[in-house]
Amino acid sequence: MPQTRPSFARRLLPRLVLGALSAVALVGVGAIADGWAAFGSRPRGARQERVERSPQWGPSGFENPQPVKGEFIRNIRGVLWPSAFVEPDSALPVDTGLGARLALPPASGLRVSWLGHSTLLIEIDGQRYLTDPVWSDRTSPVQWAGPKRFYAPPLAIEAVGPLDGVLISHDHYDHLDIASIQALAAQGAHFYLPLGVGAHLEGWGVPLDHIHELDWWDEVERPGPAGALRLALTPARHASGRLNPQSNHTLWGGWALVGPTHRAFFSGDTGLFPALDEIGAKYGPFDVTMMESGAYNQAWPDWHMGPEQAVRAHQMVRGDVMIPIHWGLFNLAAHAWTEPAERVRLEAERRGVRLSVPKPGGSVEPAALGALEVWWPAVPIHTAAEDPIISRGVDPEPAR
């Protein structure tokens, strides 16, 4: 069913009011409650010494090999004149069968379940990993302001079951959620993180021996019933921080999961960058990639991949089946909420890429891929020709 167009006031006024209230709240709370738990903690002591030994560390914090830039005016335009369809106007078709599926291991040995945005459960060669868990209602340090979920979590956090690890890509609020971290820590989870991010978890009560911090290209080997699996923190082109003075004092990255039989790649948040080819050469080919495809803007083309670049990145890392992520749960950009999936679908078709776009709570076994289901509504979107998202400093279309 086509989605109806909300009024201009419904689209614009809530964004302005919410933005103003959030800014006041963050500044006020930060001023009177320095170090308040949700803001996290800055690395100090031995952790900071390790941070500063990283090749990625620079005079003002962690740095990307290719600089990231933002265009303030274009960003303001997006806030003031967003799409009429930045949020769904009716309930989404959430798959409620995930709990039953998780009771049995995947027949193929590899299954990926999407819980929304960048939260995924990866079952690979007898091991289970959760990425960027966010169960809270809002991506914010406070639960009365900030972007709100489009739907309830498809699975209760208590029902996730035993995990071999939780993989964190970086410390932005839509990827590192204090309530979810504490709930998983209470269940005994181990956390694998980019350098510096462990300071937040230590401050939130996670045992030190359950915090494992890695630099780009670092690897950890995890034993499993089918053999050892390697976890590797891979480079990404992004940024970090939960409060402005802490910006880029923690690292960001993606994750390669290299099992004895299967391989999976989780991009985290990133713009397009040349080292994706190196990731593919070192850890690919991947049976499945989970590629950041939403919350993009021409104002920050180096920070987030647009849909077309996400498909290209999938090819750069030598992926087989692609699952678009970082969309469909929170209103974090000015584009229509369906636009990432629709543009990824068109670009994957153009490039001959195998694609799966599960419903929230849906699961994908790459070895048993069915026909693509277009479950999202038809709404007006910008096309790639109308709204090209192109990272600077990267060859726009390398020969293959």
C-alpha positions in Angstrom: 0.0 0.0 0.0 1.4 3.5 -0.9 2.2 5.6 2.2 0.2 8.8 2.5 2.0 12.2 2.7 2.0 13.9 6.1 1.5 17.6 6.3 4.5 20.0 6.2 3.9 21.0 9.9 3.8 17.3 11.0 7.2 16.8 9.2 9.0 19.9 10.2 7.8 21.2 13.5 8.5 18.1 15.6 12.1 18.0 14.2 12.7 21.6 15.2 11.1 21.3 18.6 12.8 17.9 19.3 16.2 19.2 18.1 15.9 22.3 20.3 14.9 20.3 23.4 17.6 17.7 22.9 20.3 20.4 22.5 19.1 22.1 25.7 18.9 18.8 27.6 22.3 17.6 26.5 24.1 20.9 27.3 22.3 21.3 30.6 22.7 17.7 31.8 26.4 17.7 30.7 27.1 20.9 32.6 25.6 19.7 35.9 26.5 16.0 35.7 30.1 15.7 34.3 30.8 12.1 33.5 27.1 11.1 33.6 27.0 7.4 32.8 25.2 7.5 29.4 27.8 9.9 28.0 30.4 7.3 28.7 34.0 7.8 29.8 37.2 9.0 28.1 40.1 6.6 27.9 42.7 7.2 30.6 45.8 5.6 32.1 47.0 2.4 30.5 44.1 2.3 28.1 45.0 5.8 26.8 48.6 4.8 26.5 47.6 1.9 24.2 45.3 4.3 22.2 48.2 6.6 21.6 50.4 3.8 20.3 48.0 3.2 17.5 49.1 4.2 14.0 45.6 5.7 13.6 46.2 8.2 16.5 47.0 11.8 15.6 47.4 15.1 17.4 43.7 15.6 18.1 42.5 12.0 18.2 41.9 9.1 15.9 42.2 10.0 12.2 41.1 8.5 8.9 43.7 8.0 6.1 41.2 9.8 3.8 39.8 12.9 5.6 36.1 13.2 6.2 34.3 16.4 5.6 30.9 17.8 6.2 28.9 20.6 4.6 27.0 22.6 7.2 24.6 24.4 4.7 23.5 21.2 3.0 22.9 19.6 6.4 20.7 22.5 7.5 18.7 22.1 4.3 18.1 18.5 5.1 16.8 19.3 8.6 14.5 22.1 7.3 13.2 20.3 4.2 13.2 16.6 4.9 11.4 14.0 2.8 7.6 13.8 3.5 8.3 10.1 4.3 11.1 10.0 6.9 9.0 7.7 9.1 6.4 5.0 8.4 2.8 6.0 8.8 1.7 2.5 9.8 3.0 -0.6 11.6 5.8 -2.5 9.8 5.6 -6.2 9.1 7.9 -7.5 11.8 8.8 -11.2 11.6 7.8 -12.7 15.0 9.2 -16.2 14.3 12.9 -15.4 15.2 12.7 -17.0 18.7 11.5 -20.3 17.2 14.2 -20.3 14.5 17.0 -19.6 17.0 16.0 -22.8 18.8 17.6 -24.8 16.0 21.0 -24.2 14.4 21.1 -23.1 10.8 21.1 -26.1 8.5 23.8 -24.4 6.3 26.0 -23.4 9.1 25.5 -19.6 8.5 22.4 -17.5 9.3 22.1 -13.8 9.8 19.0 -12.3 11.6 18.3 -8.6 11.4 16.8 -7.0 14.4 16.8 -3.5 12.9 19.4 -0.8 12.1 22.8 -2.3 12.7 21.8 -5.0 15.3 22.2 -8.4 13.8 22.6 -11.9 15.2 25.2 -13.9 13.2 25.3 -17.6 13.6 28.4 -18.9 11.9 30.1 -22.3 12.1 28.6 -23.2 15.5 29.3 -19.7 17.0 26.9 -16.8 17.7 27.8 -13.1 17.6 25.6 -10.0 18.1 26.5 -6.7 16.5 25.9 -3.2 17.8 23.0 -4.2 20.1 20.3 -1.4 20.6 17.2 -2.4 22.5 16.4 1.0 23.9 13.4 3.1 22.6 15.6 6.0 21.6 19.2 6.5 20.3 20.0 9.1 22.9 21.6 9.6 26.3 18.1 10.3 27.6 15.0 8.2 26.9 12.6 11.1 26.7 14.2 12.8 23.7 16.0 11.7 20.5 15.1 9.4 17.5 12.5 6.8 18.5 12.2 3.3 17.3 9.7 2.5 14.5 8.8 -0.8 16.1 9.5 -2.8 19.3 12.5 -5.2 19.2 11.6 -8.4 17.3 13.2 -10.4 20.1 13.5 -9.7 23.8 17.1 -9.2 24.8 16.7 -12.0 27.4 15.8 -14.4 24.6 18.9 -13.9 22.5 20.5 -16.9 24.2 24.2 -17.7 24.8 26.6 -15.6 22.7 30.3 -16.2 21.8 30.7 -12.4 21.6 29.2 -9.0 21.1 30.9 -7.0 18.3 30.8 -3.2 18.6 31.7 -0.9 15.6 32.0 2.4 17.4 30.5 4.4 20.2 27.8 6.6 18.6 24.4 6.2 20.4 22.7 4.3 17.6 25.5 1.6 18.0 26.5 1.6 21.6 23.5 1.6 23.9 24.1 1.6 27.6 21.0 -0.3 28.6 21.7 -3.1 26.1 25.3 -3.4 27.1 24.5 -3.7 30.8 21.7 -6.2 30.1 24.1 -8.4 28.0 26.9 -8.0 30.5 24.5 -9.4 33.2 24.2 -12.4 31.0 28.0 -12.9 31.0 28.7 -11.6 27.4 32.2 -10.8 26.2 32.6 -7.6 24.2 34.9 -7.0 21.2 35.5 -3.3 20.6 37.7 -0.8 18.8 40.4 0.9 20.9 39.3 3.2 23.6 35.6 2.1 23.6 36.3 -0.2 26.6 36.4 2.9 28.8 32.6 3.3 28.4 32.0 -0.3 29.3 34.3 -0.3 32.3 32.4 2.7 33.6 29.1 0.9 33.0 30.2 -2.0 35.2 31.4 -4.6 32.6 34.1 -6.8 34.0 37.6 -6.0 32.6 38.2 -9.5 31.6 35.1 -9.4 29.4 36.3 -6.3 27.5 38.6 -7.0 24.5 39.8 -3.9 22.6 41.4 -4.1 19.1 43.1 -1.8 16.6 42.6 -2.0 12.9 43.8 -5.4 11.5 44.1 -6.9 15.0 42.7 -10.4 15.3 41.3 -12.6 18.0 40.8 -16.4 17.6 37.8 -18.0 19.2 37.5 -21.8 19.6 34.3 -23.4 18.5 32.6 -26.8 17.8 33.5 -26.6 14.1 37.0 -25.2 14.7 38.5 -21.9 15.4 37.0 -18.7 14.1 38.9 -15.4 13.7 37.5 -12.0 14.6 39.3 -9.1 12.9 38.7 -5.4 13.4 38.8 -3.9 9.9 39.3 -0.2 9.0 36.3 2.1 8.4 36.0 5.7 7.3 33.9 7.4 10.0 34.2 9.1 13.4 33.3 8.6 17.1 32.2 10.3 20.3 29.2 10.5 22.7 29.8 14.1 23.8 31.6 16.7 21.7 34.8 17.1 23.8 35.2 13.3 23.5 35.0 13.3 19.7 37.4 10.8 18.0 39.1 9.7 21.3 37.8 6.2 20.5 38.4 4.2 17.3 35.8 2.9 14.8 35.8 -0.1 12.5 34.0 -3.0 10.9 34.4 -6.8 11.6 35.4 -9.7 9.5 34.3 -13.1 10.9 36.5 -15.8 9.3 35.3 -19.3 10.3 36.5 -22.7 9.2 33.8 -23.0 6.6 32.1 -19.6 6.3 33.0 -15.9 6.2 30.9 -12.8 7.0 31.6 -9.1 6.9 29.9 -6.4 9.0 30.8 -2.9 7.8 29.9 -0.8 10.8 29.5 2.9 9.8 31.7 4.0 7.0 32.1 6.1 3.9 33.6 4.5 0.8 37.4 4.1 1.0 40.2 2.3 -0.9 41.1 -0.2 1.9 37.8 -2.1 1.3 39.7 -3.8 -1.5 42.4 -4.8 1.0 39.8 -6.2 3.4 38.4 -8.3 0.6 41.8 -9.6 -0.4 42.9 -10.4 3.2 39.6 -11.9 4.6 37.3 -12.5 1.7 35.6 -13.8 -0.2 32.6 -13.4 2.1 29.5 -15.6 2.0 27.5 -12.6 3.3 28.1 -8.9 3.9 26.1 -6.6 6.1 26.6 -3.2 4.5 25.7 0.2 6.0 23.3 1.6 3.4 21.1 4.2 5.2 21.2 7.6 7.0 23.2 9.2 4.3 23.3 12.8 3.0 25.2 14.8 0.4 26.3 16.9 3.4 28.4 13.9 4.8 29.3 11.7 1.8 32.6 10.6 3.4 31.0 9.5 6.7 28.2 7.2 5.4 27.9 5.2 2.1 24.9 5.9 0.0 23.0 2.9 -1.3 24.9 2.7 -4.6 28.3 2.9 -2.8 27.2 0.2 -0.4 26.7 -2.2 -3.3 30.0 -1.2 -4.7 31.7 -1.7 -1.3 30.1 -5.2 -1.2 31.9 -6.0 -4.4 35.1 -4.5 -3.2 35.3 -6.8 -0.2 34.4 -9.7 -2.5 31.0 -10.5 -1.1 28.4 -13.0 -2.4 25.1 -12.1 -0.7 24.5 -8.5 0.6 22.2 -7.5 3.4 21.7 -3.7 3.7 21.7 -2.4 7.3 21.7 1.0 9.2 18.2 1.7 7.9 14.5 1.1 8.7 14.4 1.6 12.5 15.3 5.3 13.4 14.7 8.6 11.7 18.4 9.7 11.4 18.5 11.5 8.0 16.3 13.6 5.6 15.7 10.8 3.1 12.5 8.7 2.9 12.8 5.8 5.3 12.4 3.3 2.4 14.9 4.9 0.1 18.0 2.9 1.2 16.3 -0.4 0.5 14.8 0.7 -2.8 18.0 2.2 -4.1 20.1 -0.7 -3.0 17.6 -3.0 -4.8 18.0 -1.1 -8.0 21.8 -0.9 -7.8 22.2 -4.6 -6.9 20.0 -5.5 -9.9 22.1 -3.2 -12.2 25.4 -4.7 -10.9 24.2 -8.3 -10.7 24.6 -8.6 -6.9 22.7 -11.2 -4.9 20.6 -9.3 -2.4 18.5 -10.1 0.6 16.4 -7.5 2.5 14.8 -9.3 5.5 11.9 -7.9 7.4 12.7 -6.7 10.9 13.3 -9.9 12.8 13.8 -11.9 9.6 16.7 -14.3 8.9 18.8 -15.0 5.9 20.8 -18.2 5.1 22.9 -17.3 2.1 23.2 -20.9 1.0 19.3 -21.1 0.7 18.6 -17.6 -0.6 15.0 -17.2 -1.8 13.5 -14.6 -4.2 13.8 -11.0 -3.0 10.6 -9.8 -1.3 9.8 -6.1 -1.5 8.0 -5.7 1.8 8.4 -1.9 2.2 5.7 0.5 0.8 6.1 2.4 -2.4 6.8 6.1 -1.6 8.5 8.9 -3.6 12.2 8.7 -3.3 15.2 10.5 -4.7 17.0 8.4 -7.4 20.7 8.0 -7.6 20.7 10.4 -10.6 18.8 13.1 -8.6 20.8 12.6 -5.3 24.2 11.1 -6.0 26.1 10.3 -2.8 29.8 10.3 -3.8 32.7 10.0 -1.4 35.6 12.4 -2.2 39.1 11.1 -2.7 37.9 7.7 -4.1 38.0 6.6 -7.7 34.3 6.9 -8.7 34.2 3.6 -10.7 37.3 1.5 -10.8 37.7 -1.1 -13.6 36.9 -4.7 -12.7 
